């Protein structure tokens, strides 16, 4: 048994996770069948024990059965970006992290720099040579006081020591920099600035996310029931896009998800003021959670048009107050502590740049629209170019431009579907279904797809949605055996998730229609 455990690898974890997701689906199908045949009492306790076991096992699988990254708990790569990016945000902004790192390295190495070395130019996300950068150190040092520059250089020396020379020189500075919002830096910056970078400090910082996740699942159970929380755990722990390798063991990377879950749960439990505040805070941390709130705005806009008058319930007013309060408190505070309006402007520019940079692990409707088998990575990879993926990126942009109308047509169609599906739903259910707007409207890297777990909140009322979540999770793992290249994998996974969110809206609405018909028949009989 110990030999099996010690022999686990990331590749071996994939079928284990898929098997758990399939087991969860079978368990839920059995429960749904028993409920349909009015035999919910049959093996109820056994089924509950099995569901709890699958939920806990799924969470353990998120941590790769406590192998974490199979060499360390810490995600050193990610922490370098978010620790240094947050701590020195006023000096680095969103464009100078890599070039200032190289200039600091020049001082550390007494003026020696590898000529011809490549790093990512964070103003364009294209690779550039460092020669012109090191020739003009003032482009970085002028943004620092002498004391802050010494601190920065010491931190860079520490982070560089965590990586092998090859990985540091050829990989770490080829990423896309620090991307936390100014509001994220409100908490991230003081935490990173608490002490000079050290292994002990990074361990403490990386412990924040697991604590937040424990709180999140406790709130999920409080808001929607422990069984629904188990289904959420299945998605979180077994789906391929959300695996630990992406940002597990990192620094404050799950805060937005926790706040989104808290926000929806608070609305469900009759606390819309806190719910509005939490959801807006989540949106200010990662922007795209704002689509969850947008779904509620859409539903009320449709209702007001149909009724030809604007009516605001007490709950809706309190929710809106919570949203406004979050923006009024957090946005000015972030500007004050992160470098002012110029930092906010840089963040907007940085976000636009990322939206225009295709990545092989992107997911969403835009990914589906822009995918073309004739220009996939396997075909378009070009080792002769400075950026091996440059030809693929250009082709991906060109294909999307040709099909942009398809993207917008699909977005409008889903908005119409969402408006139809949520017209009679309570506010909390509208927010849950609003999760589906994220993959349709936004193109995100795969690891953000943890937000799909929020759909599990609908399982107590719509069992088919929980079953579909588990099947989809299993499919995301199984497809990796058939699609070895990332862009093809995540295209397939995008299709699965889009089918899931569309089916969730349809199932929710159709169930409501059937319920309405049953009530009407009952009235006629009486």
Long-range contacts (C-beta under 8 A, 24 or more apart in sequence): 5-65, 8-64, 8-65, 8-67, 8-70, 9-70, 10-64, 10-70, 10-243, 10-245, 13-61, 13-64, 13-65, 13-243, 14-240, 14-477, 14-480, 15-477, 16-61, 16-65, 17-58, 17-61, 17-237, 17-238, 17-239, 17-240, 17-243, 17-473, 17-477, 18-238, 18-473, 18-474, 18-477, 18-478, 19-474, 20-54, 20-57, 20-58, 20-61, 20-234, 20-237, 20-238, 21-58, 21-234, 21-238, 21-239, 21-470, 21-471, 21-473, 21-474, 21-477, 22-470, 22-471, 22-474, 23-54, 24-51, 24-54, 24-58, 24-230, 24-231, 24-234, 24-470, 25-467, 25-470, 25-471, 25-474, 27-51, 27-54, 28-231, 28-459, 28-463, 28-466, 28-467, 28-470, 29-467, 31-463, 32-463, 32-464, 32-467, 35-463, 48-227, 51-227, 51-230, 52-226, 52-230, 54-230, 54-234, 55-229, 55-230, 55-231, 55-233, 55-234, 56-233, 57-237, 58-230, 58-233, 58-234, 58-236, 58-237, 58-238, 59-217, 59-233, 59-236, 59-237, 60-237, 61-237, 61-238, 62-236, 62-237, 62-242, 62-243, 62-244, 62-248, 63-244, 63-248, 64-243, 64-244, 68-244, 68-248, 68-249, 69-244, 69-245, 69-248, 69-249, 72-249, 73-203, 73-206, 73-249, 74-199, 74-202, 74-203, 74-206, 74-249, 75-206, 75-247, 75-248, 75-249, 75-250, 76-159, 76-162, 76-163, 76-202, 77-163, 77-172, 77-175, 78-247, 78-249, 78-250, 78-251, 78-253, 79-202, 79-205, 79-206, 79-249, 79-250, 79-251, 80-159, 80-162, 80-172, 81-175, 81-177, 81-178, 81-179, 82-178, 82-180, 82-188, 82-192, 82-250, 82-251, 82-252, 82-253, 83-155, 83-159, 83-192, 83-197, 83-202, 83-205, 83-251, 84-152, 84-155, 84-156, 84-159, 84-178, 84-192, 85-177, 85-178, 85-179, 85-180, 86-178, 86-180, 86-184, 86-185, 86-188, 86-189, 86-191, 86-192, 87-155, 87-189, 87-192, 87-193, 88-144, 88-148, 88-152, 89-178, 89-182, 89-185, 89-189, 89-338, 89-339, 89-343, 90-338, 90-339, 90-343, 91-143, 91-144, 91-148, 91-152, 92-143, 92-178, 93-339, 93-342, 93-343, 93-346, 94-122, 94-177, 94-178, 94-179, 94-343, 94-346, 94-347, 94-349, 94-350, 95-122, 95-123, 95-177, 95-346, 95-350, 96-122, 96-139, 96-140, 96-143, 97-122, 97-177, 97-178, 98-122, 98-173, 98-177, 99-130, 99-133, 99-139, 99-140, 100-140, 100-143, 100-152, 101-156, 101-173, 102-130, 102-133, 102-134, 102-173, 103-133, 103-134, 103-137, 103-139, 103-140, 103-141, 104-140, 104-149, 104-152, 104-153, 104-156, 104-157, 105-156, 105-160, 106-134, 106-137, 107-153, 108-153, 108-156, 108-157, 108-160, 114-169, 117-169, 118-170, 118-174, 118-386, 119-173, 119-174, 120-173, 120-174, 120-175, 120-176, 120-177, 122-176, 122-177, 122-350, 123-353, 124-353, 125-176, 125-353, 125-354, 125-357, 126-387, 126-390, 127-174, 127-386, 127-387, 151-196, 154-196, 154-197, 155-196, 155-197, 158-196, 158-197, 158-198, 159-197, 176-354, 176-357, 177-350, 179-350, 179-351, 179-354, 180-285, 181-284, 181-285, 181-286, 181-287, 181-334, 181-347, 182-334, 182-335, 182-338, 182-339, 182-343, 182-344, 182-347, 183-281, 183-284, 183-285, 183-330, 183-331, 183-334, 184-252, 184-255, 184-285, 184-286, 185-334, 185-337, 185-338, 186-330, 186-333, 186-334, 186-337, 186-338, 187-252, 187-255, 188-251, 188-252, 189-337, 189-338, 191-251, 191-252, 192-251, 202-251, 205-251, 205-252, 206-249, 206-250, 206-251, 208-251, 208-252, 209-248, 209-250, 209-251, 209-252, 209-253, 209-254, 209-255, 212-254, 212-255, 212-258, 213-254, 213-258, 215-258, 216-254, 216-257, 216-258, 216-261, 216-262, 219-261, 219-262, 219-265, 220-261, 220-265, 220-456, 220-457, 222-265, 222-269, 223-261, 223-264, 223-265, 223-266, 223-268, 223-269, 223-457, 224-265, 224-268, 224-456, 224-457, 224-459, 224-460, 225-460, 227-459, 227-460, 228-456, 228-457, 228-459, 228-460, 228-466, 229-456, 231-456, 231-459, 231-466, 231-469, 231-470, 232-453, 232-454, 232-456, 232-457, 233-453, 234-469, 234-470, 234-473, 235-450, 235-452, 235-453, 235-455, 235-456, 235-469, 235-470, 235-473, 236-450, 236-453, 238-473, 238-474, 238-477, 239-449, 239-452, 239-472, 239-473, 239-476, 239-477, 240-446, 240-476, 240-477, 240-479, 240-480, 240-489, 240-493, 241-361, 241-363, 241-446, 241-447, 241-449, 241-476, 241-490, 241-493, 242-446, 242-447, 242-449, 242-450, 243-447, 246-445, 246-446, 246-447, 247-447, 254-450, 255-285, 256-282, 256-285, 256-286, 256-289, 257-282, 257-450, 257-451, 259-285, 259-289, 260-289, 260-292, 260-451, 260-454, 261-453, 261-454, 263-292, 263-431, 264-292, 264-428, 264-431, 264-432, 264-454, 264-457, 265-457, 267-315, 267-319, 267-427, 267-428, 267-431, 268-428, 268-457, 270-315, 272-315, 272-316, 272-318, 272-319, 272-322, 272-427, 273-318, 273-319, 273-321, 273-322, 274-322, 275-319, 275-322, 275-431, 276-318, 276-319, 276-320, 276-321, 276-322, 276-323, 276-325, 276-326, 277-322, 277-323, 277-325, 277-326, 278-322, 278-326, 279-322, 279-323, 279-431, 280-322, 280-323, 280-326, 280-327, 280-330, 281-326, 281-330, 284-326, 284-327, 284-330, 284-331, 284-334, 286-448, 287-351, 288-438, 288-442, 288-444, 288-448, 289-438, 289-451, 291-434, 291-437, 291-438, 291-441, 291-442, 292-431, 292-434, 292-435, 292-437, 292-438, 292-454, 293-323, 293-431, 293-434, 294-434, 294-437, 295-418, 295-422, 295-430, 295-431, 295-433, 295-434, 295-436, 295-437, 296-427, 296-430, 296-431, 296-434, 298-415, 298-418, 298-419, 298-422, 299-418, 299-419, 299-422, 299-423, 299-425, 299-430, 302-419, 302-423, 303-423, 315-427, 316-427, 319-427, 355-443, 356-397, 357-393, 358-392, 358-393, 358-396, 358-397, 359-445, 360-389, 360-485, 360-486, 360-487, 360-490, 361-445, 361-446, 361-447, 361-486, 361-490, 362-443, 362-444, 362-445, 362-446, 362-490, 363-439, 363-443, 363-444, 363-445, 363-446, 363-449, 363-490, 363-493, 363-494, 363-497, 364-438, 364-439, 364-440, 364-442, 364-443, 364-444, 364-494, 365-407, 365-410, 365-411, 365-414, 365-439, 365-440, 365-441, 365-443, 365-494, 365-498, 366-400, 366-407, 366-442, 366-443, 367-443, 367-490, 367-491, 367-494, 368-491, 368-494, 368-495, 368-498, 369-400, 369-403, 369-404, 369-406, 369-407, 369-410, 370-396, 370-397, 370-399, 370-400, 370-403, 371-396, 371-399, 371-487, 371-488, 371-491, 372-399, 375-399, 376-485, 376-487, 376-488, 377-485, 377-486, 377-487, 377-488, 378-485, 378-488, 392-487, 410-440, 411-440, 411-441, 414-440, 414-502, 417-502, 417-505, 417-506, 418-505, 420-505, 420-509, 421-505, 421-506, 421-508, 421-509, 422-505, 422-508, 422-509, 424-512, 425-508, 425-512, 428-457, 429-457, 429-458, 429-461, 429-508, 432-457, 432-458, 433-458, 433-504, 433-505, 433-508, 435-501, 436-501, 436-502, 436-504, 436-505, 439-494, 439-497, 439-498, 439-501, 440-498, 440-501, 446-490, 446-493, 449-497, 452-497, 452-500, 452-501, 455-500, 455-501, 455-504, 458-504, 458-508, 461-511, 462-504, 462-507, 462-508, 462-511, 464-503, 464-507, 465-503, 465-504, 465-507, 465-508, 468-500, 468-503, 468-504, 468-507, 469-500, 472-496, 472-497, 472-499, 472-500
